[in-house]
Amino acid sequence: MNRKLKLWELERLSPGDFQEQKKFPVIVLLNDIRSLNNVGSFFRTADAFNIERIILGGITPCPPHREIQKTALGATETVQWEHAEDLLETAGNLKKEGYVLCSIEQAEEVVLLQDIHNLPGEKYALVFGNEVDGVDQNIIDLSDHVIEIPQFGTKHSLNVSVCAGIVMWEFAKRFIH
């Protein structure tokens, strides 16, 4: 028996309906992400998890671009986004607006991802860093929390877009009722 669902059976929202639906109060900030494919993956994941918007900071490439589109599969048209030259200033402004600023990074004092249900707040801004250098130290210093994904293998890093999928899902679960 073939148990695979056909596309029309998945009951996906139309792009217009998606743009109109109430989003989860999560903003994703990209701190100097280099890879066009990673940026596209962020858009696609943000669409999947109903993220409020993406802020592309610093050298992070912006749509439209063929390589972003290749992995985003149209999500650049459904997910709200903007570019911020100064991501530190933008992060500070989000904190003033009541967002809890969380850098996703490995550091000395962290909240492990499985413990985020204990974080206070109702709105979150998640900062993901450059593929080589991670999140800028000034943004980490401004952050309310640094969140780390526990890892149990020989490698102690994940591709940033893989990391994003894991973290966005954990935050999205906070808003599923």
WOLIN-V656386 format. One record per helix or strand of 2 or more residues. SS is the DSSP state (@ for helix, = for strand). FROM is the first residue (numbers start at 1). TO is the last residue. If there is no record, write none. Layout:
ss | from | to
SS | FROM | TO
SS | FROM | TO
//
This chain:
ss | from | to
@ | 7 | 10
@ | 15 | 20
= | 24 | 31
@ | 36 | 48
= | 51 | 57
@ | 66 | 72
@ | 75 | 77
= | 81 | 84
@ | 87 | 96
= | 100 | 104
= | 111 | 112
@ | 113 | 118
= | 124 | 130
@ | 137 | 142
= | 145 | 148
@ | 160 | 173
//
